[in-house]
Amino acid sequence: MTDINHTQYFKVETDNSVSVKEIIANVYEALTEKGYNPVNQIVGYVMSGDPTFITSHKNARSLIMKVERDELVEELLKEYIKSEGWK
């Protein structure tokens, strides 16, 4: 029987061959090419987790789903802070 007094740890191996920054750039480009507002669509995906906010054009939906949503937010926030010169 499992000891319920200890937290189980589960680790998922991620594909590090493409960076989060590259994924965001590719998804942004695909959304723009299809005529969507990429900022609104990416925000919709991050907030809801619903992949249908992202087009399947250029495999963008599959790409963005390779990254955890909190990683997307972290990367976007890091880039914003860097661009504002807060570091």
N, C-alpha and C positions, 0 to 999 in steps of 0.2 A: 504494500500500500504506500502511496505517496505521502510524504510529510507536508502537510498543509501550512506549517509554520514558517516555511522558507519560500522566498520569491523565486520563481522559475526564471531563467534567462534564456531568451531566444534571440539568435542573431541571424539576420538575412544577409547573404553576400550580395553586394550590389555590383553592377557593371560600371567600373571606373574608366572605361575606355573613352567615354564622352563626358566632358565636364558639365556641371549644372549650367554654367554660363553659356556653353555651346547649345545645350538643349533649349534654353530660353530663347536664344537668338534664332534658332531654327524654327521653333514654334511661332515666334513673333513674325518671322518672314512668311511662313505658310499662311497664317491668319490674315496678314496684310494682302498677300496675293489673292486670297479668296474674297477680299472686300470686307472683312470683319474689322471691328475696332479691337486690335490685339490686347490693349490694356484692359478693356472691359471683359473680354473673353477669359483672359488669364486670371483676373480677379474673381470672376464667376467660378472658375475651376477651383482656385485655391480656397475660396470660401465654402463651396458646396461639396467638393470632391467629385462632382459629376463630370466625367470625361467628355460628355457630349458638348461641353462648352468649347472644346478644342476640335478643330477640323481634322479629318483623317488625311487631308491633302499633305503630300510629302512625308507621310508617316508621323505627323506631328502628335497625334493622340497617343500613339504607342510610345513615342519618345518621352513625352511629359509624364507618362505613367511609370516610367523607370525611376523617377525621382520622388521622394516623399514630399508632400506639400509643405511641410515645415522647412525642408531644405530649400525649396523655391523661395519662400519668404525670407529665409536667412540670406540667401545670395542676393536677392533684390535689395534688401536693407543694407547689406555690406556695400554694394555698389552705390547706393544713394548716399550713404555716409561718406564714402570716399569722394564722390562728385561734389559734395557740399564742403569738403575740406575740414570735416570735423575731427579727423584723426591727426 
